[in-house]
Amino acid sequence: MSNPKAFGEATIENGAASINPNIGKNSVLKDFLALIKIGIVNSNLITTFTGLWLALHFSGQSFLSNLDTVIFTILGSSLIIAGSCSINNYIDRDIDHLMERTKARPTVTGKVVPAKVLTLGIILIALGTMFLLFTTLTATVIGLLGVFSYVVLYTMWSKRQLVSNTIIGSISGAVPPLIGWAAIDGNLDIMAWSLFILMFIWQPPHFYALAMRRVEEYRAAGIPMLPVVKGFKTTKKHIVLWVALLLPTPFLLTSLGIPFLILATILNIGWLALGIYGYKIKDDIKWAKLMFVYSLQYLTIIFVAMVIVTLV
């Protein structure tokens, strides 16, 4: 069925494009970036690169002499993530219009034909797989497992059926540093798995906080997120529990040195303290926003610090 609003907007955009061609081009680029969820691609690039960087560092290899592998890894991981996100957009197009943060996606407005979105996703994953094959078979297999866990286990199966969907979805989100490490060293070191564990534990408190802020949207879309099914009180307990599980993770990364151990511990304690503060604050949404913002800063600081301490 056609979307009158989308058709009207497209007409206006096409008319404006005839006056200024750059407007049309900008619109196409914006739609493409929305389809591949460029924010998710960029954030995962940080963890992929860190895994790759640490593998080079601890195996005593030079970054510049492995520049081809670095490029293939970055391109390959970015493309399979972008492709997975495109397929996610294709699958969720029937519920995205019910949520404020997703209702403007091209698959919802009708600006892009759904079949083309699916085709785009498949092509991007195929290209990404090809680039990863230029690194190691292990990195390629891990990448495809990440695609499977995100598209099938999360998007197609658990997202709309299980309250544990966030935990299941955390598998795919924890895969990128493994891809990066495996691209250099197919025999995954304990540190590579430590990065996986860190990323896996980080995601539930991050996404539960987001779900609290968007609880009515998830309820309208029929997605059984924890705050929808169990309420805010239970969700807050789960968030604090998951943050507490992060406390021992720096001790899995002692090879990065004492300064990193101290920094990571301080960040973990700070996050836990903010989480406990949630039991006192009356505004749950305000607290959820604070926890969400902290989680984003936490991830960036932790992974950038891993690179910095190996440069000193």
C-alpha positions as CSV (number, residue, x, y, z in Angstrom):
1,M,0.0,0.0,0.0
2,S,1.3,3.5,-0.9
3,N,2.2,6.0,1.8
4,P,0.7,9.4,0.8
5,K,2.9,11.3,3.3
6,A,6.0,9.6,2.0
7,F,5.0,10.2,-1.6
8,G,4.4,13.9,-0.9
9,E,7.8,14.2,0.8
10,A,9.4,12.5,-2.1
11,T,7.8,14.9,-4.6
12,I,9.0,17.9,-2.7
13,E,12.5,16.4,-2.5
14,N,12.5,15.7,-6.2
15,G,11.4,19.2,-7.0
16,A,14.1,20.7,-4.8
17,A,16.6,18.4,-6.4
18,S,15.9,19.8,-9.8
19,I,16.9,23.2,-8.5
20,N,19.8,21.9,-6.5
21,P,21.1,18.4,-7.4
22,N,23.1,18.2,-4.2
23,I,19.8,18.0,-2.2
24,G,18.8,14.7,-3.9
25,K,22.3,13.3,-3.4
26,N,22.4,14.2,0.2
27,S,19.0,12.6,0.7
28,V,20.1,9.4,-0.9
29,L,23.2,9.3,1.2
30,K,21.2,10.0,4.4
31,D,18.8,7.2,3.5
32,F,21.7,4.8,2.9
33,L,23.4,5.6,6.2
34,A,20.1,5.1,8.0
35,L,19.6,1.7,6.3
36,I,23.1,0.5,7.4
37,K,22.8,2.1,10.8
38,I,26.0,4.0,10.5
39,G,26.1,4.7,14.2
40,I,26.3,1.0,15.0
41,V,28.9,0.4,12.3
42,N,31.1,3.2,13.7
43,S,30.9,2.1,17.3
44,N,31.7,-1.5,16.4
45,L,34.7,-0.3,14.4
46,I,36.2,0.9,17.6
47,T,36.1,-2.5,19.2
48,T,37.1,-4.3,16.0
49,F,40.2,-2.1,15.6
50,T,41.1,-2.5,19.3
51,G,41.0,-6.3,19.0
52,L,43.2,-6.1,15.9
53,W,45.6,-3.6,17.5
54,L,46.1,-5.6,20.6
55,A,46.7,-8.8,18.6
56,L,49.4,-7.0,16.7
57,H,50.9,-5.6,19.9
58,F,51.0,-8.9,21.8
59,S,52.3,-10.9,18.9
60,G,55.1,-8.4,18.3
61,Q,54.0,-7.5,14.8
62,S,54.2,-4.1,13.1
63,F,51.0,-2.1,12.3
64,L,52.4,-0.7,9.0
65,S,53.7,-4.1,7.8
66,N,50.2,-5.5,8.2
67,L,48.4,-2.5,6.8
68,D,46.7,-4.6,4.1
69,T,45.3,-6.9,6.7
70,V,44.1,-3.9,8.8
71,I,42.3,-2.4,5.7
72,F,40.7,-5.8,4.8
73,T,39.5,-6.3,8.4
74,I,38.1,-2.8,8.7
75,L,36.3,-3.0,5.4
76,G,35.1,-6.6,5.9
77,S,33.8,-6.1,9.4
78,S,32.1,-2.8,8.5
79,L,30.4,-4.3,5.5
80,I,29.0,-7.4,7.3
81,I,27.7,-5.2,10.1
82,A,26.2,-2.8,7.7
83,G,24.6,-5.7,5.8
84,S,23.2,-7.2,8.9
85,C,21.7,-3.9,9.9
86,S,20.1,-3.5,6.5
87,I,18.4,-6.9,6.9
88,N,17.3,-5.9,10.4
89,N,15.7,-2.8,8.9
90,Y,14.0,-5.0,6.3
91,I,12.6,-7.5,8.8
92,D,11.5,-4.8,11.3
93,R,9.8,-2.5,8.8
94,D,6.3,-3.6,10.1
95,I,7.0,-2.4,13.6
96,D,9.5,0.5,13.2
97,H,6.7,3.0,12.5
98,L,5.4,2.5,16.1
99,M,8.7,3.8,17.6
100,E,9.8,7.4,17.6
101,R,13.5,6.6,17.0
102,T,12.8,4.3,14.0
103,K,9.7,5.8,12.4
104,A,11.7,7.9,9.9
105,R,13.7,5.0,8.5
106,P,13.4,4.8,4.7
107,T,11.9,1.3,5.0
108,V,9.0,2.9,7.0
109,T,8.5,6.1,5.0
110,G,8.4,4.1,1.7
111,K,11.3,5.9,0.2
112,V,13.1,2.6,-0.4
113,V,11.6,-0.6,-1.8
114,P,11.9,-3.4,0.9
115,A,13.2,-5.9,-1.6
116,K,16.1,-3.6,-2.4
117,V,17.0,-3.2,1.2
118,L,17.2,-7.0,1.6
119,T,19.3,-7.2,-1.6
120,L,21.6,-4.5,-0.3
121,G,22.1,-6.4,3.0
122,I,23.0,-9.6,1.2
123,I,25.4,-7.9,-1.1
124,L,27.1,-6.0,1.7
125,I,27.5,-9.2,3.7
126,A,28.9,-11.0,0.7
127,L,31.4,-8.2,0.0
128,G,32.4,-8.1,3.7
129,T,32.9,-11.8,3.8
130,M,35.1,-11.6,0.7
131,F,37.3,-9.0,2.4
132,L,37.6,-11.0,5.6
133,L,38.7,-14.0,3.6
134,F,41.9,-12.0,2.8
135,T,42.7,-12.1,6.5
136,T,42.1,-15.4,8.2
137,L,39.5,-18.1,7.9
138,T,38.9,-17.8,11.6
139,A,38.0,-14.1,11.3
140,T,35.7,-14.9,8.4
141,V,33.8,-17.6,10.3
142,I,33.5,-15.5,13.4
143,G,32.1,-12.6,11.3
144,L,29.5,-14.9,9.7
145,L,28.6,-16.2,13.2
146,G,28.1,-12.6,14.2
147,V,25.8,-12.1,11.2
148,F,23.8,-15.3,12.1
149,S,23.4,-14.3,15.8
150,Y,22.2,-10.8,14.9
151,V,19.9,-11.6,12.0
152,V,18.6,-15.0,13.0
153,L,19.0,-15.5,16.7
154,Y,18.1,-11.9,17.6
155,T,16.1,-10.2,14.9
156,M,14.1,-13.1,13.5
157,W,13.7,-15.2,16.7
158,S,14.2,-13.7,20.2
159,K,13.5,-10.0,19.7
160,R,9.7,-10.4,19.5
161,Q,9.3,-13.5,21.6
162,L,11.7,-13.6,24.5
163,V,12.4,-11.2,27.4
164,S,16.0,-12.4,27.2
165,N,16.3,-10.9,23.7
166,T,18.8,-8.3,24.9
167,I,21.1,-11.0,26.3
168,I,20.9,-13.1,23.1
169,G,21.5,-10.0,21.0
170,S,24.6,-9.3,23.1
171,I,26.4,-12.2,21.4
172,S,26.6,-10.4,18.1
173,G,27.6,-7.2,19.7
174,A,30.5,-8.9,21.4
175,V,31.9,-10.4,18.2
176,P,33.7,-7.5,16.6
177,P,36.8,-7.5,18.9
178,L,37.1,-11.2,18.2
179,I,37.0,-10.5,14.4
180,G,39.8,-7.9,14.8
181,W,42.0,-10.2,16.9
182,A,41.4,-13.3,14.7
183,A,42.3,-11.3,11.6
184,I,45.9,-11.1,12.9
185,D,46.0,-14.3,15.1
186,G,43.6,-17.1,14.2
187,N,44.5,-18.8,17.5
188,L,42.5,-16.6,19.8
189,D,44.3,-15.6,22.9
190,I,42.7,-15.4,26.3
191,M,42.8,-11.6,26.0
192,A,40.6,-11.8,22.8
193,W,38.0,-13.7,24.8
194,S,38.3,-11.2,27.6
195,L,37.3,-8.5,25.2
196,F,34.4,-10.6,24.1
197,I,33.3,-11.1,27.8
198,L,33.7,-7.3,28.5
199,M,31.5,-6.4,25.5
200,F,29.0,-9.1,26.3
201,I,28.5,-7.9,29.9
202,W,28.5,-4.2,28.9
203,Q,25.5,-4.5,26.5
204,P,22.6,-5.5,28.8
205,P,22.9,-2.5,31.2
206,H,23.3,-0.3,28.2
207,F,20.3,-1.5,26.3
208,Y,18.1,-1.9,29.4
209,A,18.7,1.7,30.2
210,L,17.6,2.6,26.6
211,A,14.6,0.3,26.9
212,M,13.5,2.2,30.1
213,R,13.6,5.5,28.2
214,R,11.7,4.0,25.3
215,V,9.5,1.6,27.2
216,E,6.2,2.9,25.8
217,E,7.5,2.6,22.3
218,Y,8.6,-1.0,22.8
219,R,5.3,-1.8,24.4
220,A,3.4,-0.3,21.4
221,A,5.6,-2.4,19.1
222,G,4.9,-5.6,21.1
223,I,8.6,-6.1,21.8
224,P,9.0,-7.9,25.2
225,M,11.9,-5.8,26.5
226,L,12.6,-6.3,30.2
227,P,11.0,-3.0,31.5
228,V,7.9,-3.8,29.4
229,V,7.5,-7.3,30.8
230,K,8.9,-6.9,34.3
231,G,8.7,-3.2,35.1
232,F,11.3,-0.6,36.1
233,K,12.0,-2.0,39.6
234,T,13.2,-5.4,38.2
235,T,15.0,-3.8,35.3
236,K,17.0,-1.5,37.7
237,K,18.0,-4.6,39.7
238,H,19.2,-6.3,36.5
239,I,21.1,-3.3,35.4
240,V,23.0,-3.0,38.7
241,L,23.7,-6.8,38.6
242,W,25.2,-6.6,35.1
243,V,27.3,-3.6,36.0
244,A,28.6,-5.4,39.1
245,L,29.6,-8.3,36.8
246,L,32.0,-5.9,35.1
247,L,34.0,-5.4,38.3
248,P,36.4,-8.4,37.8
249,T,36.9,-7.9,34.0
250,P,39.9,-5.5,34.3
251,F,41.7,-8.4,36.1
252,L,41.4,-10.4,32.9
253,L,43.3,-7.7,31.1
254,T,46.3,-7.3,33.5
255,S,48.7,-7.6,30.5
256,L,47.7,-4.0,29.7
257,G,49.4,-2.8,32.8
258,I,48.5,-1.2,36.2
259,P,47.4,2.2,34.8
260,F,44.7,0.6,32.7
261,L,43.7,-1.7,35.6
262,I,43.2,1.4,37.8
263,L,41.3,3.3,35.1
264,A,39.0,0.4,34.3
265,T,38.3,-0.2,37.9
266,I,37.5,3.4,38.6
267,L,35.1,3.4,35.6
268,N,33.4,0.2,36.8
269,I,33.0,1.5,40.4
270,G,31.6,4.8,39.1
271,W,29.1,3.0,36.9
272,L,28.0,0.8,39.8
273,A,27.7,3.8,42.1
274,L,25.5,5.5,39.6
275,G,23.5,2.3,39.4
276,I,23.0,2.1,43.1
277,Y,22.0,5.8,43.1
278,G,19.0,4.7,41.0
279,Y,17.4,3.2,44.1
280,K,17.3,6.6,45.7
281,I,16.4,8.8,42.8
282,K,12.6,9.2,42.1
283,D,12.9,9.9,38.4
284,D,13.6,6.5,36.8
285,I,13.7,8.0,33.3
286,K,16.3,10.6,34.3
287,W,18.4,7.8,36.0
288,A,18.1,5.6,32.9
289,K,19.3,8.5,30.7
290,L,22.3,9.0,33.0
291,M,23.1,5.3,32.9
292,F,22.8,5.2,29.1
293,V,25.1,8.2,28.6
294,Y,27.6,6.8,31.1
295,S,27.6,3.4,29.2
296,L,28.5,5.2,26.0
297,Q,31.4,7.1,27.5
298,Y,32.5,4.0,29.4
299,L,32.9,2.0,26.2
300,T,34.7,4.7,24.3
301,I,37.2,5.4,27.1
302,I,37.9,1.7,27.9
303,F,38.7,0.8,24.3
304,V,40.6,3.9,23.4
305,A,42.6,3.5,26.6
306,M,43.5,-0.1,25.6
307,V,45.2,1.3,22.5
308,I,46.9,4.3,24.3
309,V,48.5,2.2,27.1
310,T,50.2,0.0,24.4
311,L,51.7,3.1,22.8
312,V,53.4,4.3,26.0
